[in-house]
């Protein structure tokens, strides 16, 4: 946990396995990449198994091709249910020979910054497994809308929370699209608010 390892299969049809130790309740971000060994393109599926041998997550496909380049497999904010040794199982497709690089780490800290309604846009850059919180103040009955541009996240959950009393004002899951728009929302009371992007 907290490291990275490389592993290769040496004959067609051979799978590979890595292990790591963790305790119950830990949160893991797992990223896998593959590079072909002696062939132009290759791919593999990545699985995560619990200490008791049951499947926790997967399989996620990772590949490197001439058209799409390197496509990683990613498990974000995976909650590990028990103490013990977890297994990362790499299953190459067809007769592919690959070298897989897999890293296991805790979640990175959220990006936290301030945004002003009606003010300048705020640029935020996130890494895999990282969320964003944009804080702002508002008065009762203030009307706000949000526009996100240059978005390179396939799926994201956007929430607006009244952090003064903990109530949710807006909550929606977006799929695809580089521009996302939240239509006008009337904020119920004066206080502190936050936009969460997960």
N, C-alpha and C positions, 0 to 999 in steps of 0.2 A: 504494500500500500504506500503510495507516494513515490513510486518509481516507474521505470520504463525498461522494457526488455525486447530483444530481437530473437526470433526463432524461425528456423527454415525446415521445410520438408525436403528430403533428398531423393525420393522416388515417387513416381506418379501414384496417386491414391492414398498417400500417407497423410495423416492428420497430425496436428501438433497441440500441445497443452502447456499452459503456464498456470502457476498458482500464486495466490497472495493471501495473507492472513488479515483478518479484520474482526472487529467486535460488533455486537448487535447495535443497530441504530446509526452506525456510521453511514455517511453519504459519499458515494463514489461517482466520479466522472471517468468513464472508460473510453479511450479513443484507440482505434486500431487502423493501421495502414498496411498495405502490401506493396511490394515491388516484385516484378517477374524475375525469375532466375532462368536466363537462357531462352527467353521467348518474349515477343513484343508486348503481349497483353496477358493479364492474369487477374483472378479474383478469388475471394474466399469469404465464407460466412463466419461470423464471430458470435459465440454463445457464452453466457455466464451461468455457471452452475453453483448451487448452494453447497455448503459443507456436507449435507446429507446426500448429495448426488442429484437432487431434483433441479429442474431448470428454473433459473431466476429470470433470465432475459435472453432474447435472441430468437432466431439469428438475424443479425444485421450484416448486410453485404458491404464488402470493401473491395476496391479494385483499382487497377491502373491501366488505362487504355490510351491509345493514340488520339482518340476523339475527345474524351472527357477529362483526360489527365488523371490525377490521383483523387479517388473518391473514398473518404474515410468512413468507418463505422463508428457511431457514437452512441453511448448510453449516458444520458444526462441526469444528474441528481438521483442516482439509483440508491434506494435505501436498502442497506444490507440487514437481513432479518435476524441473524444469529451470530454468535461467536464461532470462529473456526477458520478453516482453509477453503477459500473459494477457487474455482477453476475457470480459466479462460480457454475455451475450446476453439481451435481454428480449423475449419473444414474447407480446403481448397476445392474449387469447382473443377469438374472433369479431371483431366490429368495434369493440371497446372502445378508447376513448381514455383513456390513463392518464398519470400522472406517477409514475415509479419513483424511489425513493430507495434507493441501495445503498451499504453501507459495507463496507470491507475492513480488517481489523485482525488483529494477532497475538493468540494466546490470552491471556486474562486470567490472572493468577496464581491458583493453587488456594487455596481457603479451608482454612486449617489451624487446628485448635483441639484441645482436650483433652476427653475424655469419661471418666467414672468408672463402672465397672461397679457397678450398684446405686445409683448416685447420681442427681442431678437430670437431667431431659432437657436436651438441647442443641439450640437452634434455629440453623439454618443457612440463609442466603439466598444463592442462586447466580444469576449472570447467564448469558446464552447462551455456551456454550463453556467454562464454568468447572466444575471438579471440586472435590470436598471430601475432606479427610483428617482423620479423628478419631483422635487418638493415645490409647492407654491402656496401663497396665501390668497384668500378671496373673501368677499363680503357676501352677506345673505342676498339671494336672488341674482347674483352675478351670473351672466351667461358666458360659457366658454365652449370652444370647439378645438379639436386637435387635428393636425395633419402630420403624418410620418412620411418622409420621402427617403429615397435611396436605401430601402429596406432589403436586406439580403438574408432574411430569416424565412424559412418555408412556412412554419407554423409559430404563432406567438399569441400569448394571452395578454390583453391590455386591460388594466383595472384602474379605476379612480377611487381613492379611499379618502374619506374624511378622517384624518389622523387625530383630530381633536376628540372625537367620540368613538372612532373605530368603525363607523358604518360605511358600507359599500355604496358608492354612487353610480358606478358603471363597471360592467364586467363583460368581456366578449373575447372569443377566440377567432383569430384571423388566419386564413389559409392563403398563402401565395401573395403575389403582387408587390411591386416595389414602392407603391404609394398606398397609404391607408389613411382613412379619414373618419373621425368621430364627429358626428353632427352636433349641433348646439345642445348643450346640457345646462340646465339651471341648477346652480349649487344651492342647497337648502339653507345654509347658515354661515355666519362669519366664522372663520377659523383657518386652520392649516389643512392642506390637502396634499395628496401625492399621486402621481401617475406611476403605476408599476408596469413594466414590460418584462414578461417571463417567456 
